Amino acid sequence: MCVSTDAHPLTDPDAEGVDPERRREVQERGLRRLVRRLLDADGVQARRLRERGITDHRDVSLADLPRLPMVTKQDLWDHYPLGFQADDRIVCVHGSSGTGGRPTLVPYTAHDVDVWAQVMARALAGAGVTRRSLIHNAYGYGLFTGGLGVHHGGMRLGAAVLPISGGMTERQVRLVADLRPDVLCCTPSYAIHLGEALAKAGVEPTFKVGIFGAEPWTEEMRGQVEGVLGLRAFDIYGLSEVIGPGVACESWDSVGMLNVAEDHFYVEAVDVEGNPVPDGTPGELVFTTLTKTGMPLLRYRSGDVASLAGPAPGSARTLRRMSKVLGRRDDMLVVRGVNVFPSEIEAVLLADPRVSPHYLVVEDRRDPARPELRVVVESTPEAGRELAGALRERLGISCAVEVVAEGVVPRSETGKAKRLARWSAGQPPVPGLT
């Protein structure tokens, strides 16, 4: 099995390495095809386009995007289950449970699945995965797009894929020992859980690289993952409404940011009012699916906050890049007038080697007039006292740090780790919290 550390392996040079001006022409044609597809489908997005005076796809250019209507998660919920479907040649449906249990379902055509495999193959190759690699794929399979996204991309690349899915950690440990995979794909929180289980079983990890996503994670978490597994950790980004994983991914030469698959997904960053923000400024990511057919979306507000930048200097990839996701717009905490993302708290916690990577941020609003931010960590009392000061310095507000014994913070063997709990009434989110 083999992982390449070559900085510039391009699986599709005409897409990844093309001159940006030429790519913009491709994007412009893609936008016009998208608008034509939406107008022909005569659904919600067509009605909104006509309300903005758009009745012919030939009248639209990329410069017009800021005046075109947006789509939100609420729109998808309001037209559940498949109100945004624009093609009847559907071969599969994926989705997510959504906030508060309201599902979001996304229909895919065979063309969409082909695009998905293509962008995932690029993402894997950029992290050094080759045809000789064995990918231990511990993302969940099913409606969640993680498992099958990696599976499609790995097979497209020609690598071998072990579809272990999430959970069953004892079996995962056994297969790591027996098959010696060189690539790990899962959530960063499960990567740490698996690393701890391997150490407990006395099994030496064989991974060279890991591709981790499905939840926001910090540079400090990267250090924890790399330390416990002895690999190079890369971030991958995606969302089912756009395609799934593969929308953007780090590569060996992307300088800590994620290359966006721009030929398929046009990305903007906007402020709360929907106005564009300059490169380097955090904003909500907005995606336009230039090539998708099953459920094409024009200017979908993702809810994810990150900043954008141009291509990495000296890289063969001429793609625009996005930063690691800072957090979700709806996860941002407003405590005593101060805006806080959970990722800012994680950066402080995991900078201290005495702190376990298992933690929980609790927004305590049992007294609405006096909201409190509480951070539950597995560490030592001394570290807890020092963390309170470090958090106050970083965030500008005081936090109550609650130190608990190892194993008290809930672990997640499948799906995304729960890092944030909002507590307004009832039982505490962690035993013993008062």
N, C-alpha and C positions, 0 to 999 in steps of 0.2 A: 504494500500500500504506500502511496506517495502523496505528499503535499508539496507544492511548488511555492517557493518564497520569491519567485521572480516578480518584480514590481509592476510589470506591464503586460500581463497576459490578457489580450482582448479576444473574446469569443466572437464578437461582431464588430470589427473595425469600422465598417461603414456607418454604424449607429453610435458606437462609443467614442470613436476618435475623429469624427468628421468635423470640418470647420464649422464653428458655431453659426455663422451666417447661412451656410447651406442647411444646417439643421433647422434654423428658424423658418426657412422656406418650406421644409417638410412639415413643421408644426403648423404653419399657416394653412397648408392644404388639409392637414388633419382636422383643424378647427372647422374649416368650411364643410368637410364631410360630416363632422359631428353635428353641426347645426342643421344640415340637410336631413340627417337621420332623425334628429329630434322633431323637426317640423313635419316630416313624413309620418312619424309615429303619432302625432297630434295628441300628446298627453299634457301633463302639468307643465313640463319645461317648454313645450311648444306654445302653450297659452301665454306663459310669462314672456317668451321672446317676442311674440306678437304685440303684447302690451308695451314693449319697449320699442316698437316700430320695426322689428326684424321679421321680415316676411320672405326673404330670399337669402340663401346661404352665401351667395356671391357678394353680398353687401358687408360681410363680416371680415375683420382682420384681427390679428393679435393685439393691435393698438386699441381695439374696441373692447377688449375684455373687461376693463374696470367698469364699464357701463352696462354689462350684461348681468342678468339675474343670477343669484346664487341658489344652491340647494343645501338644506340642512338635514341633520339627523331627524329632526321633528317632522320634516316633510316625508321622509321614508316611513316613519311610524304612522303618520296620518293616512298614508296610502298603502298600508300593509294589506296583503302580503307582498304583492308583486306589481304595485301600481306604477312603478317606474320602468317596467320591462318594455323594451322597444323592438324585440325580435322574437319570433315564435320558434326558432331553431335551438331550443335550450337543451343542453346535454347534462347539466348538473346544477344543483343549487347549493350554495354555501351561505354562511351567515354567522351571526353572533347573538348572544343572549340579550345584549343591549343593557343600558342603564335601567335599573328597576325591573328587570326581567322582560322588558319589551323587546322582542326580537327584531333583528334586521336581517332580511333574507335577500340574497343577491343571486340572480340567475346568470349562468354562463353559457355562451355558445361554444362550439368547438374552436372557433377562432379565438375566443377569449382564453380558453385553456392553453392554446398554442402560444399566445402572447405571454401568458403567465409562466409557462415552462421556459420560454426564451429569456425573460428578464431574470428569472431565478437562476438559470444556468450562468448568465453573466455575473450575477452576484456571487455565486459559489466560486467561479473561476477567479474573480478579483481577489478573493480571500486565499487563493492558492490551491483550491480543490482541482484535481485532475481526473482523467479517466482511470487512473490506477488507485484512486482513493476509495475507502469504505466509510460511508457517512452513517454514523449512529444517530438516527433521527428520533429524538425524544419529544418532539412537539406532538400535541394531541392530533389524532386523526378524527375525521367526522365533519360536522358542520363548520367547526373552526378551521380556518384556512391554513394554519401553520404547518401541520403534518403533510398534507397533500401538496402544498406549495413547494416545500423542500423536495418532496418525492418527485414531482414533475420535473423540477429543475435538475436534480441529480441525475435522473435517467436521461434527460435531454443532453446533459454534458457527457454522459457515458460512464459516470461513476457508478459504483455499487451502493445501493441504499438498504440499510437495515431498518425496516419500519416498526421499531419497538414501541412507538407512541409514548404517552405519558404514564407515570405511575409504575407499579411493579418494580420497585427499585432493586430488590434482591435479584430479580431476573436480569435487570440491566447490568448490575455489577458482574454477574456471571458471564454475560455475553461480552462485556468489555475484556474480561480476563481471557475468554476463549477465542474471540475473533480479532482482538487488538485493533479496533478501528482507529483511524487517524484524524477523523473529523467528527465533531460533536455539534448538533443543532438542537437547541431547546431554549427555554426562557433562562435568563441569567440567574434567577432565584433557584430554579431547579438544578442548574449547573453546580451551584454551591452545595445543594443538598446531595447531589450525586457524588460530588467530590468528597464530601464528608463520609458518605457510605462506603466509597472505595477505600478511603484511609482506614475506616473501622474494620473492613474486611481484609486489609493487608494487600489490596490489589493496586499495582502501580498503573496509573493512567497512561494510555498510549497515544492520546490525542496530541496532534500538532497545532491544530487551529480549532476554534469554536466560533459559530455564528449564532448570536443570541439576540432575541427580540421579543415582541409581543407585550413588553412592559417597559416603561422608561427606566433607564439605569445610568448611573453616573460613572465618571472616571474612577472614583474611589471603589465602586463596585467592580469595575474592570480589574483593578488591582487585586481584589479579593478572589475573583474567579480565576485569574491567571495564576495566583499563588497556590490555590488549592488543587488546580488541575495541571499546572505546568504547561500551558498552551498559550497561543496568541489569540486574544479575544477580539472579535469583530462585531459591530452592531449592524443589525438589519431592520428595516422599517417597512411596514405595509399596513393596509387596512382592507377589510373584505369589500367595502363599498367601492374601492378603486380597483383592486385586483387580488389583494392578499399580500403576503411577503414578497419582496422583490421590487417594490416601488422605488426603494433606495437602499444602498448597502455600502458599508465601508470596504475599502480595498487596501492593499499594502501601500499604495501610493496616494491615498486620499487625505493624508495628514489629519486623521482623527475625525473627519467629516464623512458624510455618506453621499455617494454619487447617485443622483436621481436619473432614472431611466426616462430621459426627457423626450425621446422620440415617441413615447407612448403616454406620458403623463406630464402635462404642463403644470408647473407649480408656482404659486404666488404666496406671499406672506402679507397678512393684513392686520390692522389694528381692530379694536372692538367694534368700531363703526364700519369696518369693511374697507377702509382706505389702505392702499399699499404702503408698506414700510420699507425703508432702504435696506440694502444688504448689510448684514451684521447686526441688525436690530431684531430682537425676538418678536414674532408675530404668529398669528394663527395660520397654519398651512391650509391652502385652498388648492384643490386639484381638479384639473380638467382632463377627462379620459379621451385622448385624441383618437384612439383606435378601437376602443371597446364597443361591442355590438349588443350584447344581451341586456345590459343596464347601463348605457352610456350616461355620464354625468357631466354637466357643464358647471364649473366653479363650485365644487362640493366643499363646504366648510368642514374640515376634519375634526376640529376641536383640539388638535395637537399644536403645541407652541414650540417653535424652533426658529432659528435664523437661517438665512440663505447666503450663499457666496458663489463666486465664479469657480472655474476649474482650478484644480491644484496646480501650482506652478511646476513646470517641468514634467507633468504627467502626460502619458499618451492618451489619457481620457480627457476629452474636452467638455465633459458634462458639468452642469451646475451642481453644487453640493448643498446639503442641509446639515445643520448641526445635529448632535444628539437631541432628542426630544426633551425639553425641560419639564414638561408635564402637560396635562390636559387642562384646557380652559375651565372646565367644570370641576376640576380637582383643586384649582387655586383656592387657597384659604385666605380669608380676609379677617384678621384678628386685630382688634383695636386699631383699625384703619390701615394696617400693614398687609400688603399682598405677599403671600408665601407659597411657593411650590414645594411639595414633599421632596422633590429632588434636591432642593437646597439643604434640607435637613439631613438627607442621606449623605451628602458631601461632607458634612461635619462629623456625622457619626462614624463613617467608615474610614475617615482619616486617622482615627484612633485605633491602633491594633488591638486594644483590650476589648473592643466592642464587637460582638457577634454580628454578622450580616443579616441576622433575623431581628427585625424591629417592627414597631407599629406606631404610626402617628395618629393621635386621637384628637379630634376637634371636639372639645367638651363644651356643648351648648345647653347643658341642663339649666343654667341660669342665663337666658338670652341677653340679659343686660351686662353680664360679665363673662363673655366667652373666654375659654382658656385653651391653650395649646399644650398637649401632654405628649411626651415621647417615651414609649416603653422600649427598653433595651435589655439585652442579656449581657451583663458586664459586672463590674465590681462597684461597690458604693463610692469608692474614691474616684473612679472614672466618671460615674454619674454626676458627681459634684462639679468636676471639671467640664463635663459636657454642657451643663447648664450655662456656664459662663461663655463657652465657645459659641453656643447657639445664640445667646443674647447678643454677642458681638457680631455674628454673621447676619442675623435676621433683624436686629433692631428692636426686638421684643423679648420678654422673658418667657421661658418655657419650663414646665414642670417635668423633670426627667425622672421616670420611674424605673428603678433597676429591679429586674426579676431574675429568677434562676434559669439556667439553661433548659431549653425545651418548653418553656411556658408560652412564648410567642408562637402562634399556630404556623405550621409549615404547610406548603402546598405541593403535593406530588403531581398534580395535574393542573393545567391552566395557569393563570397569572397569579402571582403572589399578592396577597392583600396587604398593602402598605399604609392605607388610610382608612380610618373609621370615623364616622360622624356620630357622636353620642349625644342625643337630646333627651332620652328617657330610657327606662328599662334596665336590663342587666348590662354590666360593663362589658366592653369588647374583649377584655383580657381578665382572667380570674384574679381577684384580689385588688383590682383598681377601684378606688373609692372617690 
